[in-house]
Amino acid sequence: MTVPPPIVAPSILAADFSRLAEEVRAVEGAADWLHVDVMDNHFVPNLTIGLPVVQSLRAVTELPFDVHLMITDPRRWAPGYADAGAYNVTFHAEACDDPVALAKDLRSAGAKAGLAIDRDTPIEPYLDLLPSFDTLLIMTIKAGFGGQRFLPHLLDKVRAARRHAAAGHLELRIEVDGGIAADTIEQAAAAGADAFVAGTAVYGADDPAEAVRNLRSLADRATSGH
């Protein structure tokens, strides 16, 4: 089983919103992607940032934006994030009645397309859609709030997705989001994840860039035995 080199995507949900540009720059040179959680207080019971913040942050960093839309009606909003220069735009399977069509729209707008699966959603119905996607985001907590405890049994979904991707020779990033830290990233990597969203583990650290590098080396160590 070959897994691509790990990607660490610090989540600005855990950053200091009063100093977002500085917080983004604090992980430049260490982070692979910057994870941007967009919540609408409908799909999840929380409200965060939207397109204007993404557009203004795009001007201050070269980091690729990994936008995670926890919103209803992603068909309406997702292409705008691609147009704003997001590298990867991920929307929730539970919020979209035609995920493949939206993936095509995102790709034609110049972004990678990601499908997110929430904590309580089985993955099996979506495995056959994966050739239409570049990223599969598996929530290892319930979507909507930062700081929750990692749920290791959800790694069964990662294993199933990795087996499916390997069997179909798919070019697919398998990303995990929720409670990823130094004590959990190795389990997630060993299960087959290769992209890791880390919020508090990065922005709660004294040196966020060093925290990113440490997480990546732990993920590397867990997969180098494969």
Secondary structure, DSSP 4 states (H G I P E B T S, - for coil): ---PPPEEEEBGGGS-GGGHHHHHHTTTTT-S-EEEEEEBSSSSS-B---HHHHHHHHTT--SPEEEEEE-S-HHHHHHHHHHTT-SEEEEEGGG-S-HHHHHHHHHHTT-EEEEEE-TTS-SGGGGGGGGG-SEEEEESS-TT-SSPPP-GGGHHHHHHHHHHHHHTT---EEEEESS-STTTHHHHHHHT--EEEESHHHHTSSSHHHHHHHHHHHHHHHHTT-
